[in-house]
Amino acid sequence: MEKIELFKKYGFSEYEAKIYLALLKNHPLNGNNISLQSGVPSAKVYQNLPRLLEKGYIYLLNDGKQKSKKFYVPLPWEKLLTTLERSHKQDMESIEEHLKQIETKTENEWSKLYHIEGYDASIEMFQQLIEQTEQTILFSGWNKELMKTFTEIDSANKRGVSVVSILFDDTSESEIPWKHFQHHKGEFTNARHLGELVAVFDSKKAFILNAEDPAHGIISNHAALVNIAENYIRHDIYINRILPEFENILAEKYGRNLEKLITDF
């Protein structure tokens, strides 16, 4: 059975299947490039993209400009199979064999600032970035996002990636196997950092998530942004390593929640 027919059996239209497979081979792509690589007429591409977005089979990226072109990335094929398997039990092995043959050519040069719309899509992209990391991960955020990506981070740590993290709240994981730090807790922590996640991969690529509604993420390998993000995390760790050692002295001068320092400007 042809792979397109298999996709149609599990709810894809012919055009949707061709668009998804084109994105799986090469992404991110805009609508015109999807048409060129999939053979789907341009008008049909733009008719089917909203349907694929609604189903969660692709995600939308843009560079933050109001009239900029939109770019699309696919749901990883492993996660697509998991989604389909919940409602369909047959022919999974056949689809998997077809998808394994596709050589993914992910665009790794995020030279622009790309926006990812939505919380789930942002977490999916964060997981992919972790899996692609070769040397270092610096991570600053909250336990909720740590738990959603713990498997990927732990796997990176086990394969030799140097992982360093700092959390604004307590983690439900009793033992974190990589170098981990706790942020100072106070009434200003939530106000200043609520929904914030910042991560840097191999000192070359930065990922920033705003988990508050409307949730969105950004990715860039722009040297200036990466440097600022990396320094932000490092300096936050430096300060929060010092605070416990001089807590009483600092509390006497700046208040128990450091309010005289934090609200100074």
Secondary structure by P-SEA (a helix, b strand, c coil): ccaaaaaaaacccaaaaaaaaaaaacccccaaaaaaaacccaaaaaaaaaaaaaaccbbbbcccccccbbbbbcccaaaaaaaaaaccccaaaaaaaaaaacccccccccccbbbbccaaaaaaaaaaaaaacccbbbbbbcaaaaaacaaaaaaaaaacccccccccccccccccccccccccccccccccccbbbbbbccccbbbbbccccccbbbbbccaaaaaaaaaaaaaaaaaaaacccaaaaaaaacccccccccccc
